[in-house]
């Protein structure tokens, strides 16, 4: 039996991406857990930001809403959505986490609907703050299960911008240069984006996962890093903190 | 300015600042007692076809009593600002109270999952939708609060969200780069739950604001529900704590535990069991109808909610 499950691995990998002293916008669920884990391990000065106006709380436990009381517990400021969103726009937000129903090879995300706009088969909440985060945070990260339905060649609706249609497209549309999708962390692999083509590129495979397995679960052709790695496993200490301090009720790690 | 792209969504509300000024010129400045009841506030200030925005965020600091009263009075055809809307949207969708939504966030209840009934209603084709994001929607409110026709910003650009919005992308005359413009939104009516208010409508909010300070001054009519009514002297003693000034407000209702089953910062947390009960009852349309009838019979107040809770075996105000 493995020392850890897929969700635990994803959270540990996500937390390691977050540098100390930076600002990360988190939501409920997995991103919040990854941020908390980073704060309790290598990044004690990492600042968490909630879009409803909670700045740098000392989270006592997982919030269930991006605006609930926990997001301002011992915070430095309880502000407004404008306070939060203009911080993104000014270039002060280093990382943001997102999820979605579909993602394409340029890291564009759909969280609005399946089907067509005039005749939707399934409707989801829409952008929320996702479009805003992805437009203006420096580095966007996505934590998601890896399957063909989700990693699709064509989105039914482009809710949230990745690299849009490829190199230069963000800037052409008026989005800030130097920003965009950074890492995609799944239950199979960690992916980044090719510098030149802006296409999704596999950087590391999780222990025991094969290239074929990743490609088979992806609806478009992936690029592969020349120095393809094996994802570094969680340490016992990371797992202990995650299980005992971050998510003792297993709200998130119990989902794997 | 060169127009680069136009969203195809319908711009329902007039963004013209001069017509807004004409309205605000006539809005009463009288500091008079505006205390009323939930029933009267809805009857007087919320009419079929009105554009409604509900304050705060998700199931945090929501004016639950007013939302249920809208259903009870059978008000239909509302135009709804679906801005960080969760349980509030769920309630109004239960009443099928709206037929138009400017959508920033709807249907979902964040980490709790999606509302089956709200989803069925939205997928039924009975509701026209225009897409936005949280930031762009909040900046539409900000533009109205400032009395300008639009706010510029750097979200929505390049996406289908933009294509189905009523935003416009232009070339910024200063930098030559594309920038999006979000048209001012002056809601007909806003309903905001606050911690404290005096009888004139001077209101205090603690914790996150979301956009409620600007929503109140951008809206033509404002209903405040408050956990507590405080003496006017309290307001005068600490004016820096006033979030919403009385001259923006048309009606004040005292509703203790008014955000229930939502969270009220510094006062009570959300009742997750109750919110889960909604989600489970919604799976079956017939069962949901019966559930709503029970809600309607009891109304929402501290006294009656316990009866409801006993019946459904959930623990409230324990």
Interface residues (C-beta under 8 A of the other chain):
Chain A: X27 X28 X29 X50 X51 X52 X53 X54 X64 X65 X66 X67 X68 X69 X71 X72 X78 X79 X80 X81 X82 X85 X88 X89 X108 X112 X117 X120 X121 X122 X123 X124 X125 X126 X127 X128 X129 X130 X131 X132 X135 X136 X155 X157 X158 X159 X160 X161 X164 X169 X170 X172 X173 X174 X175 X176
Chain B: X4 X56 X57 X58 X59 X60 X82 X84 X86 X103 X104 X105 X106 X107 X108 X110 X111 X112 X114 X119 X122 X123 X131 X132 X133 X134 X135 X136 X138 X139 X142 X153 X154 X155 X156 X157 X158 X159 X160 X161 X164 X169 X177 X178 X179 X180 X206 X207 X208 X209 X210 X211 X213 X214 X263 X265 X266 X269 X270 X272
